[in-house]
Amino acid sequence: VAVRGKECVVVGRSNIVGMPVAHMLQSMDGTVTVCHSKTTGLPAHVRRADIVVAAIGAAEFVKGDWIKPGAIVIDVGMNTKPADTAKGFRLCGDVDFDA
């Protein structure tokens, strides 16, 4: 993925994923914005991104309609949601692509 000159938004600021990914994108000459669950106007930040990295640790937190057409989305999340299955849950990411 060509990162140079792209608007990159990292949703999540953890020391495990969010900040290291932000630094990596910066080192690849991306213009990086780090957001979190309390960021004012979060959907607007995500909408302007060419590259979105969702690493917030909350099931389906980022909504699909926040993402502009053609954007690259990297969903780092691994969450569970209750479901009517044998195990009683299903795996999902931080992005709700269907919303």
N, C-alpha and C positions, 0 to 999 in steps of 0.2 A: 504494500500500500504506500503510495507516495504521500508523505506527510508535509513536506516542505511547503510553506505558505498557506496551509489549510487551517481553518478554524476548528480547534479541537476542544470539546467539552468533556471533562471527567466529572461524573456525578458520584461523589464519594471521596472522602479525604483521609482515609485510613493510612497508617504507616505501612500496612501490609500490601495493599494494592493501589489505592487511589493516588497517593503522592509519588510512589515510584513510577507509575505509568505516566503521570503528569510530567515528571522530570525526563523520562524517556522520550515522550513526544516533543518536549522542548528541545532536547538535544538533537532531534531530527528536524529542527527548524519549523515546528508547528507553532501556531499561536494558541496558547493553552489557557483555558479558564477552568478553575476547579470550583465545583459547586457542591452543596450538601443539602440535606433535607430542609434546612431553615433558610436557604437562599431565596431572597425576594425575586419574584419573576422568573423562577426556575424554568417553566415551560418556554419562555422567550429565549433564554440562554441556549437551551437544547435545540430550539428551532433554527437558530442561526449556524449551528455546527455542521461542518462537513464530516467530522468524525466524532462519534459519541461513544464514550466508554462508561458503561453503567456498572458501578462497583459500590453501590450504596448499602447492600445487605438487607434489602426489604423487597419482599415478593411483589413483582409487577408494579413497582413504584413509578417508573418512567412509562408514560403512556405513548402508544403508537402514534397518536395524532400530534405529539410534540416533535416528531422527527420529520425533517424535510425530505422530500423525494430525492433519492439518489445518495443520501447520506450513508456512510459506513457506520454500522452499529456493532460494538463489541460488548456483549452482555457477559460480565464476569460472575454474576450472581448465581448462587445455587441455594434455593430456598424450597421449603415445602408448604403446600396449601392443603387444607382438608379437602377430601374428595371421596366420592362414593366408589371406592375401589377396595380390593382385598386388604391392602395395607392401611387404608383409611386416609391416605394422602397422595399427592402427586408432586413431582419436582417441577419447579419453575424458576425462571430467572428474575432479574431486576427489571426487565422490560416487558410490558404488556402489549405485545404487537397487535393484538386484536382490538384494543381500545381505540 
